[in-house]
Amino acid sequence: MFTHLTTLIGGLHGTSPFRVLHWIFRDNPTIGIILLAAIVLYSIYRYMNRH
């Protein structure tokens, strides 16, 4: 997991966010779902504070 994480952080410069999410979902779907829920909740929070 840690070697994959360092590769993910090191190779993050040229990769798309969808590819990173795909790697996270493939390795550990629970963490992927939690991360996706956090992104959605944060975007809702930002949207509600803007208006």
Residue pairs with C-beta under 8 A, 6 or more apart in sequence:
1 27
1 28
4 23
4 27
8 20
8 23
8 24
12 20
21 32
21 35
21 36
24 31
24 32
24 35
25 32
